[in-house]
Amino acid sequence: MQHKHVLIVEDEAPIRDMIRFALERADFAVSEAEDAQSARLAMAERRPDLVLLDWMLPGVSGAEFARELRRDELTAQLPVIMVTARVDADDRVRGLNLGADDYITKPFSSSELVARVRAVLRRSLPGGEDETLELDGLVLDAASQRVAAGDAPVKLGPTEYRLLRFFMSNPERVYSREQMLDRVWGQNVFVEERTVDVHIRRLRKALAPFGFDHFIQTVRGSGYRFSSKAV
């Protein structure tokens, strides 16, 4: 069985060593980089399954590197967890808006780190079915994990893909944030309800150029609904 590969991008060697030890003990394969440039080289040599990315890096910041990963078609769906000393809730939301799939604040325990890595990897994996979902020209192919609007590809991060798949599998029904966390993220105590709103915004932004953003409807006081019908 091939171990999942995690790339640690962190400029402080003691923290890299701590993270590497925790992940290797949990049976992950690990590679390391101290800045964005060395991370690019490491990724060219071996593509990781997930990137643990420090916010404060020398040269190109972790925030800028996260944006770069999301802009590149080859890494747009690569799961990213931001690692940072920033503790403010608005900073957590900003990290998610930059394209991160999760956010962990220093100092953290080894068990919390491993749990978050496993949770993000779990929800970035395909669901297993080979179904194709379609609604008014928006098509999701589960076998290839591709989304298209007509003939144009729609670029989504792994969490936005799973969120859209959930919506398209359950149209017209209203779901609360708590229900969506359970169904899309799984039973993960580390994820806050506010995270749902962040990923909803990112999914709407990705669908907007094709005119499908209005399918995601906010139901005030209740949650969200996916529908092609006018509100």
Steps between C-alpha positions, in 0.01 A plus 500: 500500500640837398522757777347843444767761435500832688724794410592723796583858399643662814810717546562407866692171517384398853135533396565306179665224704206484742246481219704242308529279809125517569406422139753221452383338823148510351629319186514797264782549251651845555712747306611845612562847362611819673350748254279524192786447254618177664134392526460539123809285444378236746160487329662463158698204631203334671144626505363501857148398601480798738704811584548632855582863432634751751346848469822690569770389256809693388471647150166388357258476793293192569190702414640589157614143441150372584359737236762378253404137561132576440571691177706216347286236330740225613462587869155665512348196671794422727386505867671774706504553877633837618719488813537828684537683829208728409212433737236756399181353349517745209849373421366144489234607252761687295710185486204303369421772248857479370428146393588294807280203587570529872696710748697395807638743756835471679554357752312180419518142618624216281162327530313811381737539205462137390120515543474809280726353232296180492171691491605718207638203307184301569269766365723566196471140383240400240179360640536175307196518272531548125190717475460802277286783640350768276282803559419751225839461331712468814655151491695315770678180397577309821722243328748763379416760769450762229239771487394677181266778401409401147837431339696723740678345799417640844806508727425406860706418807438160663263631767298706251475192275359290784264781598370532143461124472299497820278783373446341158416166662243669726332779301206707627547399864605750767797397715626670814871572543520225761344246264740602223799464730391146584431404138789676322773527763405198709503470877789739562492709817771733369287658227285800592160578347645828370722290272192400300435865409861546385483202265155601376649836398789328324265263316275787391803692377612202290152456352434872442679533160264235362184644656441211741579680828130579552430126530642521854222675688521633854190416701501758776496348845523145367807442281548437129313342208622400152239577234469624144163652586472868580487584869 
